[in-house]
Amino acid sequence: MTTQEAIAQRIRQLCKEKGFTPNGIAIYSAVPQATVKSILNGESQNPKILSIKKLCDGFGITLGEFFSTEEFDQLEQEIK
């Protein structure tokens, strides 16, 4: 799994847990719907931390909580 896939998976998981659709969290967190779509579809190769922070605010969680999952802990180092 790549970092981008882990981010998209985490956003989908949080949408399900918190009862948001991708469009709903985009509106609620003031992140453009096109940005959320781009992240979820894997088109965004490097999602901005500011966008992720705004999504976290919309979900009512911290950045630490967003990234504190087994999926992120198991990512392989990308610098070789």
C-alpha positions as CSV (number, residue, x, y, z in Angstrom):
1,M,0.0,0.0,0.0
2,T,1.3,3.5,-0.8
3,T,1.0,6.5,1.4
4,Q,-1.6,8.0,-1.0
5,E,-3.7,4.8,-0.8
6,A,-3.5,4.8,3.0
7,I,-4.7,8.4,3.1
8,A,-7.6,7.7,0.8
9,Q,-8.5,4.6,2.8
10,R,-8.4,6.5,6.0
11,I,-10.7,9.2,4.7
12,R,-13.2,6.6,3.5
13,Q,-13.0,4.9,6.9
14,L,-13.7,8.1,8.7
15,C,-16.5,9.1,6.4
16,K,-18.2,5.7,7.2
17,E,-17.5,6.1,11.0
18,K,-18.7,9.7,11.2
19,G,-21.6,9.4,8.7
20,F,-20.3,11.6,6.0
21,T,-20.3,11.2,2.2
22,P,-17.1,12.4,0.5
23,N,-19.0,15.4,-0.8
24,G,-20.5,16.0,2.6
25,I,-17.1,16.1,4.4
26,A,-15.7,18.3,1.6
27,I,-18.5,20.9,2.2
28,Y,-18.3,20.6,6.0
29,S,-14.5,20.9,6.1
30,A,-14.2,23.6,3.4
31,V,-12.0,21.4,1.2
32,P,-13.0,21.6,-2.5
33,Q,-14.9,18.6,-3.6
34,A,-12.5,18.2,-6.5
35,T,-9.6,17.9,-4.0
36,V,-11.4,15.2,-2.0
37,K,-12.3,13.4,-5.2
38,S,-8.7,13.6,-6.4
39,I,-7.4,12.2,-3.2
40,L,-9.9,9.4,-3.0
41,N,-9.4,8.4,-6.7
42,G,-5.6,8.3,-6.3
43,E,-5.1,11.2,-8.7
44,S,-3.4,13.4,-6.1
45,Q,0.1,12.1,-5.8
46,N,0.9,14.4,-2.9
47,P,-2.1,15.6,-0.9
48,K,-1.4,18.8,1.0
49,I,-1.2,18.6,4.7
50,L,-3.4,21.7,4.9
51,S,-6.2,19.8,3.1
52,I,-5.8,16.8,5.4
53,K,-5.8,19.1,8.5
54,K,-9.1,20.7,7.3
55,L,-10.6,17.3,6.7
56,C,-9.5,16.3,10.3
57,D,-11.1,19.4,11.6
58,G,-14.3,18.4,9.8
59,F,-14.1,14.9,11.2
60,G,-13.4,16.3,14.7
61,I,-10.1,14.6,15.1
62,T,-6.4,15.6,15.3
63,L,-3.8,15.0,12.6
64,G,-2.2,12.6,15.1
65,E,-5.4,10.6,15.3
66,F,-5.7,10.6,11.5
67,F,-2.2,9.1,11.1
68,S,-2.2,6.9,14.1
69,T,-3.4,3.7,12.4
70,E,-1.8,0.3,11.7
71,E,-1.9,1.1,7.9
72,F,0.3,4.1,8.3
73,D,2.6,2.4,10.8
74,Q,3.2,-0.5,8.3
75,L,4.0,1.7,5.3
76,E,7.4,1.0,3.9
77,Q,10.0,3.7,3.7
78,E,9.7,5.6,0.5
79,I,13.3,6.9,0.4
80,K,15.7,4.2,-0.8
